Amino acid sequence: MKADTPSDDVAVLVVMGVSGSGKSTIAAMLAHRLHWLYEDGDWFHPKKNVEKMHHGEPLTDEDRWPWLHAIADWIDTTRKSGNHGIVACSALKHAYRDILIGQRQDVRLVYLKGDQDLIAQRIAARADHFMPPKLLDSQFQALEEPKADERPIIVSVVPHPREIVETIAGKLNIDEAVGAEANRARR
């Protein structure tokens, strides 16, 4: 089956949530478990975005559009090459997810849901991240939780990361060997 053909098969997962929800950790662990490719959405930010966030300035939509399109390009490249991949990306607004997922039936959304107090504690405990804790309020203000028509897999951030990964894998019902074989065959 061609990657551009809509299907129930999952080619790419977008793991979303506010800063501090565990996106990078969960996405990397899930990619390792499934033997899929992994990218962190933070790696796609232009330097000026990173500098703004580092200085405590929230990004505007204008700052985000090139970033989101760069991630969407990675998603399309992964799909077209027949690989499977996971990308961690805040994707807080529906309009952002339209760029990342849109009509791509083989791209699914995983929403890591948690309350602001717990996530604030986690951010305060992190070291060397360019997203300062004071921007968490703006993240929750911008958050548009995914609706049913986006087919999200919603998972609480409360359990241990291994439990979260197993919950996601169970909800996807993906055979990890299939992803491993597809990615090995394309290298």
N, C-alpha and C positions, 0 to 999 in steps of 0.2 A: 504494500500500500504506500502511496506517495505521502510525504509529510504534509503536503498542502491539502490533502483530502480530509474533510471533516470526519472525525471518527470518535468513538468512545474511548479509544486508546489514548493514554496520556504520554505526550512527548516531553512536555516541560511543565514544571511546577513553579509558580510564583509564590514564595512564602512572604506574607505581608504582615505588617503590624507597626505600631509606633516604635520609636527608638527605645531600646531597652527591653523589648518584648522577647528577645531571644532569636530573632530572625536568622542572623548569621550562624549562630550555634546550631540551631535546629536544622537549617537548610544544609549546612556542611555535614552534620551527622547523618541526615537522611540520604544525602548524596552518597556518602560513604557506604551506608547500609545497602543501598540499591545499586551501587556501582555506576552511578550516573555522574555526568559532568556537573561541576559546581562553579557558580560565579556569585560574587557579592555585589549587589547594586551600588554600594558605596564606591567600588572601584571604577565605576563609569562616570562619577561626578567630575565635571571640569574643575580645574584648580580654583577658579574664582568661587565656586560653590563651597568647596571645602574651607576656603579662607573665610567666607561669610559665616558659616556655621561655627567655625573655630572662634570667631569674634562675637558669637552669641546673637547673630542676626538671622532671623528666620528666612528661608528661601521663599521667593515669590513663584507663582506659576511660570512666569517667563524664565526664571532660572531653571525650572524643572523640565521644560519641554525638551531641550536637547539631550538631557540626561535620560529621560524616559525613552526617547527615540533610539538612543544608543543601546539601551537594554533590549528594546523591541527588535533591533537589528540582530543582537546576539541570539534572541529567542528564535528568530526566523532562520538564521544560519544553522543553529542547532537542529531545528526541525528539518530543514532541507537536506542536511547531511545525513539524516536518519538516526541521529544520536538522541539520547535522552538527557535532560538537564534540569537543574534546579537553580533558581536565582532568588536571593534574598533581597527584597526591595520594599520600602515602606508602603508604597502604592496606596496612600491614605484616602484619595478621592476616587470616586467612580470614573471621572474623566481620565485619570491616570491609568486606571486599570483597563479602560477602553483602548488605550494605546498599547498596553502590554499584552492584553488578551484579545479584546475585540471579538471578532468572529472566528478566532482560532479554536476550534472545538477540541483540539488535542492539547490545549494549554489549560491547566487548572489552577485555581487559587486556593491557598492555604492561609487562613487568617488566624494568627496567634493573638488571642483575646485575653486581656488582663486589666485589672483596675489600676488607676493612676497611682495610688499609694504604693502598691507592690512594685510597680515598674519604676517609680521614683527611687525607691530603696535600691533597686538593682543598678540604676544609672549611677547613683552616688557611690556605689562600690566599685565601679569600673575605673580603670586607669587608662590613660593614653588614648582616649577616643575623641574625635573632633566634634562630637555633638555634646555640648554642655547640658547639664541637668536643667538649667533654666529654660531651655527651649521645649521641654516636655509639654508644658501648657499649650503651646502653639500646635504641637502634634495632636493632642487630644481635641483641640478646637477644630482642626482641619479634618480629623477622622470622619469619614463616611463609611460606617460599617457596611460590609457587602450584603446585598439582598439575595434572596433565593434565586433570582434569575441569573446571578453570576455563578451559580453552582459552587459556592464556597465550601471548603472543608473547614469548619470552625473548631479550634482546639484551645482549651484553657492553657495559660502559661504557668499555672500553679504546680502541676506535677514535675517530677525530675525530667530533665531533657530526654533521657532514654525512653521514659514512658510516653512522652509527647511524640517522639519519633515512631514508636511502635503503634501508637494510636493512629497517626497519619497513615502509616503503611497499611494498617488493617483496614482503614476506611477506603483506601485506594484499591486494595486487593490486587497489588502489583506483584508479579513474580520477579524477584530481584535478579534472577538468572537471565531473564529476557533483556533487561536493561544492560547488564554486563556484556552479554553477547553482542548486542547491537553496537555498543560503544567500542568494543574491541574490534569488531569487523570494520569499523569506519576509520580506524587509526592508520 
